[in-house]
């Protein structure tokens, strides 16, 4: 449920007092649109297959920031080192849905307080305000992008609200807003994550509510769905997820079932990697096929490659050597898949309570958030089980 809007302020917001934190904790949120699924032991199988020699231990993680609330999910680091986080309007109603996070745990509205406002006074301007931003991303040229599915409380989208917003990091001004029609983003859809091809001016988006990829021509602003009927973007209904040993079922006993979620774009922009959250399968496809509007969905689907078994993951990233990084929320781990298909555990740490989203900097520092989705009321019979702060960590990429 959503809560009344909190008063907004233009300046930095410090971490709340202990009493107010307890109030915030009572309002803890859930994750991407959840339609709940069923059983398997693939997580333990992939964990056993992981190369323990690559495990660097928890000392590899450096704490960047921690907040008791509100819950954040995404992180992006600008080329000048600023850290951005996104706080979707799920169960919390954050004052700053997109914020600059300071090393002292302060948060400052981004790009300004007006964009962070969403209440009845601005409901006729859904394209000028963050409604429920899900992803913040910095592309290879350093441009900031915010993906807003505009579905507060993980319910239906606000009419006219779903959008992709481009921000100039030098001026901190919005320079482009792309609105998505209901033919591309239906009311039950939920835009999840985005990657940008800066050579061809194309955006690729995962949509996890119904399950599809979305291809956006950034020059024209036109968008279209792809693979909307392909199994690679759909939750595995035979799979019943656990996170830190906790069975992911809702109050009605329905297992978590989430469609296309994590996404990564190879550094040469030739391949798009993606997977549903409720899945132990990683997929990739040549971006050339996605860009070709003349191909039917079936023809595009024929070019999808099944890369085999991996841990269930909420977020993906890729480096210049085509190692794919996965947030393994089932085992409190950060793992990577090598181009040869080997699964290596980089870090396993109890503080990684639902590792969520990555951001990889030009100097090969890997940032990651923890969103503790498995401790939110939706997956605990209506009771928040959150017992530690939400974190942003970073680590150097291993050789």
Protein Blocks (a to p, Z undefined) as FASTA:
>chain_A
ZZddddddfbdcddddfklmmmmmmmcccdddddddbddfklmmmmmmpcfklpgbjmlp
ccfbdcfbdcdfbdcddfkopacdddddfkbccfblbacddfkopacddfbfklmpccfk
lmmmmmlccfbdcbdcddfkopacdddehpghhiacdehkaccddddfklopafbdcddd
fklmcfkbccfbdcddfknopacdddfknopaddddfknopacdehklgfklpccfkbcc
deehiacddfkopacddddfbdcddfklpaccdddfbbcbdcdddfklmmmmmbcfklmm
mmpccebjadddfbdcddfkopacdddfknopacdddfkopacdfbdcfklgoifbdcdd
fkopacdddehlmmgmklngopafbfbdcddddddddZZ
